[in-house]
């Protein structure tokens, strides 16, 4: 078996962490989930083999497919709440005002559940666009957005609930 690339190992550990409740930290099961997602993206995988510069496009598609699979998994668990916010849906989505509105909407939706997961995707690409420099100001905005979401979730979640906050 040929050695795995760095990107493949990163994806495997990403899937293992994201689906830990389903895999029980078993890398074999995580590999099966990763292979299923990769199979659904086989056309992009062929493009990646032909053009290694399209790795960012493949990574974004892989993350989106993993988020969709996670959403499907949680919708089948009626006692576990799930809310997904994609920060890149609009140009203004990652600004503090819209971030607060979206996170508050998610927290209101998750309030009835004792166990819940709040998934935030594409926050980094929304604040630090691919192909653009990661300037100190953009990095600071990203770190502030992460802290703001964490603090808001801690302050506004229901006491005694178990809220998992995931950033992809």
C-alpha positions in Angstrom: 0.0 0.0 0.0 1.5 3.4 -1.0 2.1 6.0 1.7 -0.8 8.4 2.1 -0.4 12.0 1.2 -0.6 14.8 3.8 -4.0 15.9 2.4 -5.4 12.4 2.7 -4.3 12.0 6.3 -5.8 15.4 7.1 -9.1 14.4 5.6 -9.1 11.1 7.5 -8.4 12.7 10.8 -11.0 15.4 10.0 -13.7 12.7 9.3 -12.6 10.8 12.4 -13.1 13.9 14.6 -16.3 15.0 12.9 -18.0 11.6 13.1 -16.4 10.5 16.4 -19.8 9.7 17.9 -20.5 7.3 15.0 -17.0 5.8 14.6 -16.0 5.6 18.2 -12.6 6.9 17.1 -12.1 3.9 14.9 -9.9 4.9 12.0 -11.1 2.0 9.9 -14.7 3.3 10.1 -13.5 6.8 9.4 -11.7 5.6 6.3 -14.9 4.0 5.1 -16.8 7.3 5.5 -14.0 9.2 3.8 -14.0 6.7 0.9 -17.8 7.1 0.5 -17.4 10.9 0.4 -14.5 10.6 -2.1 -16.6 8.3 -4.3 -19.3 10.9 -4.5 -16.7 13.4 -5.6 -14.9 11.1 -8.1 -15.3 13.6 -11.0 -13.5 16.2 -8.9 -10.9 13.7 -7.9 -10.1 13.1 -11.5 -9.7 16.9 -12.0 -7.4 17.0 -9.0 -5.2 14.2 -10.6 -5.0 16.2 -13.8 -4.5 19.6 -12.2 -3.0 19.6 -8.7 -3.8 23.3 -8.4 -7.5 22.5 -8.0 -6.9 21.1 -4.5 -8.8 24.0 -2.8 -11.8 23.3 -4.9 -11.7 19.6 -4.0 -11.2 20.4 -0.3 -14.2 22.7 -0.3 -16.4 20.1 -2.0 -15.2 17.4 0.4 -16.0 19.6 3.4 -19.4 20.4 2.0 -20.2 16.8 1.4 -19.0 15.9 5.0 -21.2 18.7 6.4 -24.2 17.4 4.4 -23.6 13.9 5.6 -23.4 15.1 9.2 -26.6 17.0 8.8 -28.4 13.9 7.5 -27.0 11.8 10.4 -28.3 14.3 13.0 -31.7 14.7 11.4 -32.3 11.0 12.0 -31.6 11.5 15.7 -34.8 13.2 17.0 -33.3 13.8 20.5 -30.2 15.6 19.2 -30.5 19.1 17.7 -28.5 20.2 14.7 -28.0 23.6 13.1 -25.7 24.4 10.2 -24.6 27.9 9.2 -22.6 28.5 6.0 -20.8 31.8 6.5 -20.1 32.1 2.8 -23.7 32.2 1.5 -23.6 36.0 1.1 -20.9 38.7 1.0 -22.2 40.2 4.3 -22.8 36.9 6.1 -19.6 36.9 8.1 -20.0 40.5 9.4 -20.6 40.7 13.1 -24.2 41.8 12.8 -25.2 39.0 10.4 -23.1 36.5 12.3 -24.9 37.3 15.5 -28.3 37.0 13.8 -27.5 33.6 12.3 -26.0 32.2 15.5 -28.9 33.4 17.5 -31.3 31.8 15.1 -29.4 28.5 15.5 -29.4 28.7 19.3 -33.1 29.4 19.4 -33.7 26.3 17.2 -31.4 24.2 19.4 -32.9 25.4 22.7 -35.4 22.5 23.1 -32.6 19.9 22.8 -30.4 18.7 25.7 -27.7 17.6 23.2 -27.1 19.7 20.2 -24.5 20.5 17.5 -24.0 23.9 15.9 -21.9 23.6 12.7 -20.3 26.7 11.2 -18.7 26.2 7.8 -16.7 28.5 5.5 -16.1 31.2 8.1 -12.4 31.4 7.3 -12.9 31.6 3.5 -15.5 34.2 4.0 -13.2 36.4 6.0 -9.9 35.4 4.4 -10.8 34.7 0.7 -8.8 32.1 -1.1 -6.2 33.6 -3.4 -6.0 36.7 -1.2 -3.4 37.5 1.3 -4.0 36.6 5.0 -3.2 40.1 6.2 -3.0 40.8 10.0 -6.3 42.6 9.8 -8.1 39.7 8.1 -6.5 37.2 10.6 -7.6 39.4 13.5 -11.2 39.6 12.1 -11.2 35.8 11.8 -10.0 35.3 15.3 -12.5 37.8 16.6 -15.3 36.1 14.8 -14.3 32.7 16.3 -14.2 34.2 19.8 -17.5 36.1 19.2 -19.3 32.9 18.2 -17.8 30.9 21.1 -18.8 33.6 23.6 -22.3 34.1 22.1 -22.9 30.3 22.2 -21.7 30.0 25.8 -23.8 33.0 26.9 -27.0 32.2 25.0 -27.2 28.4 25.1 -29.6 26.8 27.6 -28.1 26.0 31.0 -27.4 22.3 31.4 -27.4 21.6 27.7 -24.5 19.9 25.9 -23.8 22.1 22.9 -21.0 21.0 20.5 -19.7 23.9 18.4 -17.9 22.8 15.2 -16.0 25.0 12.8 -15.2 23.7 9.3 
